[in-house]
Amino acid sequence: MYSSFMSDLSEPESSATGADPALVTLVYPGTAFRAIPEFVIDIPDDWAISEFPDALFAAGPPDTTEMVWSNVIMRHERLYPDVTLEDIAKASWEMFAAQSTDVSLIDERVLSFDTTFFLREAEIKEPDVDALSRIDAFCFSPTQGHQTIDLFQITFLHPKAHGHRYRSTYAKILSSVRFVGDGSVTA
């Protein structure tokens, strides 16, 4: 695969003194680029767990016969430190509502376990699919001394008609989320 950008790499730009600029080797994770904060989360032992695009993982019951697989998806994103859960609530709802043809807000609230979550439940109606229930839980990991904060999003998706089967499991999953350490900068 060829890129015109790569052709520029053969001749590094010279600095004002005419010497090639010094390069520094960066290691990820490292002091300049910290890893995603460590966490623990409990998932039912009979659920299938897998990688999922743009997510840390996806998990769900392995024996589902529903057209839409009931699942849990966990995502991570780095944000500027002045972002609040209220900001996330507003922006995420606007984005979600714009992407869905028929979505209704069911409930929004803040829940606190060892971690504080903003929780939203919505109902999605799409052609040729039974109504879906989607619950989004947003939280920040504890961070200290960083230029950014770590947002985690846990999305629970299931056919609305089967919600009674999953609600207590979802509550157990959320209450199990624990961040390891305080996210402080270490040398």
Stockholm file with secondary structure:
# STOCKHOLM 1.0

chainA/1-187         MYSSFMSDLSEPESSATGADPALVTLVYPGTAFRAIPEFVIDIPDDWAISEFPDALFAAGPPDTTEMVWSNVIMRHERLYPDVTLEDIAKASWEMFAAQSTDVSLIDERVLSFDTTFFLREAEIKEPDVDALSRIDAFCFSPTQGHQTIDLFQITFLHPKAHGHRYRSTYAKILSSVRFVGDGSVTA
#=GR chainA/1-187 SS CCCHHHHGGGSCCCCTTSSCCCCCCCCSSSSSSCCCCCEECCCCTTSEEECCTTSSEEEECTTCCSSSCCEEEEEEEEECTTCCHHHHHHHHHHHHHHHCSSEEEEEEEEEESSSEEEEEEEEEEETTEEEEEEEEEEEECCCBSCSSEEEEEEEEEEEGGGHHHHHHHHHHHHHHCEESSCCBCCC
#=GC SS_cons         CCCHHHHGGGSCCCCTTSSCCCCCCCCSSSSSSCCCCCEECCCCTTSEEECCTTSSEEEECTTCCSSSCCEEEEEEEEECTTCCHHHHHHHHHHHHHHHCSSEEEEEEEEEESSSEEEEEEEEEEETTEEEEEEEEEEEECCCBSCSSEEEEEEEEEEEGGGHHHHHHHHHHHHHHCEESSCCBCCC
//
